[in-house]
Amino acid sequence: TSSQGEKLAVIRPNPFNPARTPTAESVTIEFDPGTATRIGIYIYDMTAQVVYKEITSASQTAWDGRDLQTKIVGDGAYIVRVINEDTKTLIAKGKLLVVKK
């Protein structure tokens, strides 16, 4: 956890090679949702644009490296934020690195 009480999301593998086919790789993002039942997972590129968003009730999700238009994202660093959708408070955060082979 950070000094301000924020928790880190566990992201693996990191870095990862995003999917080029429907059966290829993905990254797993794990977090402790606490009592939250509607959880928003947001992934931002380094220009602060949302490239992926998912609303779930689970404590983990898989991301295959595709953006909101299902296109493969480019190489680079991405920021992950996990939000309680009901209260709009931060549950966890993390960073991941996309490296294409």
C-alpha positions as CSV (number, residue, x, y, z in Angstrom):
1,T,0.0,0.0,0.0
2,S,1.1,3.6,-0.5
3,S,1.6,6.1,2.3
4,Q,-1.9,7.6,1.6
5,G,-3.7,4.2,2.1
6,E,-4.1,3.5,-1.6
7,K,-3.6,-0.2,-2.6
8,L,-1.7,-1.4,-5.5
9,A,-3.2,-3.7,-8.1
10,V,-1.3,-6.9,-8.8
11,I,-0.7,-7.0,-12.6
12,R,1.0,-10.0,-14.3
13,P,2.7,-10.7,-16.5
14,N,4.3,-7.3,-16.8
15,P,5.5,-6.5,-19.4
16,F,3.3,-8.5,-21.7
17,N,2.9,-9.0,-25.5
18,P,-0.7,-8.0,-26.4
19,A,-2.9,-10.4,-28.3
20,R,-2.9,-10.6,-32.1
21,T,-5.3,-13.5,-32.2
22,P,-8.3,-14.3,-30.0
23,T,-6.5,-17.1,-28.2
24,A,-3.2,-15.2,-27.5
25,E,-1.9,-13.6,-24.3
26,S,-3.5,-11.3,-21.8
27,V,-2.6,-9.7,-18.5
28,T,-4.4,-10.4,-15.2
29,I,-5.2,-7.4,-13.0
30,E,-6.0,-8.4,-9.3
31,F,-7.2,-6.2,-6.5
32,D,-9.1,-6.3,-3.2
33,P,-12.6,-4.7,-3.9
34,G,-13.4,-4.5,-0.2
35,T,-17.2,-4.0,0.1
36,A,-17.6,-2.6,-3.4
37,T,-19.9,-4.4,-5.7
38,R,-19.7,-2.3,-8.9
39,I,-16.0,-1.9,-9.8
40,G,-14.7,0.1,-12.7
41,I,-11.3,-0.9,-14.2
42,Y,-9.8,1.9,-16.3
43,I,-6.6,1.7,-18.3
44,Y,-5.1,5.0,-19.5
45,D,-2.2,5.6,-22.0
46,M,0.5,8.1,-21.3
47,T,-1.6,10.9,-22.8
48,A,-4.2,10.3,-20.1
49,Q,-6.7,8.9,-22.6
50,V,-8.9,6.0,-21.5
51,V,-8.0,3.0,-23.8
52,Y,-10.0,0.4,-21.8
53,K,-12.9,0.4,-19.4
54,E,-14.7,-2.5,-17.7
55,I,-17.4,-2.6,-15.0
56,T,-17.3,-5.8,-13.0
57,S,-18.1,-7.2,-9.6
58,A,-15.1,-9.6,-9.6
59,S,-11.8,-9.1,-7.8
60,Q,-9.8,-9.6,-11.0
61,T,-10.0,-9.2,-14.7
62,A,-8.0,-10.1,-17.8
63,W,-7.0,-7.5,-20.5
64,D,-5.8,-8.7,-23.9
65,G,-4.2,-5.4,-24.9
66,R,-7.1,-4.1,-27.0
67,D,-8.6,-0.6,-26.8
68,L,-12.2,0.4,-26.7
69,Q,-12.4,-0.1,-30.5
70,T,-10.8,-3.6,-30.2
71,K,-7.6,-2.5,-31.8
72,I,-4.2,-3.6,-30.3
73,V,-2.7,-0.9,-28.2
74,G,0.8,0.4,-29.0
75,D,4.0,-0.3,-27.0
76,G,4.4,1.8,-23.9
77,A,3.5,2.4,-20.3
78,Y,-0.2,2.3,-19.1
79,I,-1.8,3.4,-15.9
80,V,-4.5,1.2,-14.2
81,R,-7.1,2.6,-11.9
82,V,-9.7,0.5,-10.1
83,I,-12.6,2.6,-8.9
84,N,-15.7,1.9,-6.7
85,E,-18.3,3.0,-9.3
86,D,-20.9,3.8,-6.6
87,T,-18.8,6.2,-4.5
88,K,-16.2,7.1,-7.2
89,T,-13.4,6.3,-4.8
90,L,-10.1,4.7,-5.7
91,I,-9.8,1.0,-4.7
92,A,-6.4,0.3,-6.3
93,K,-3.9,1.5,-8.9
94,G,-1.1,0.1,-10.9
95,K,1.2,0.4,-13.9
96,L,1.8,-2.0,-16.8
97,L,4.2,-2.1,-19.7
98,V,3.2,-3.3,-23.2
99,V,6.1,-4.6,-25.2
100,K,5.3,-6.2,-28.6
101,K,7.7,-9.0,-29.8
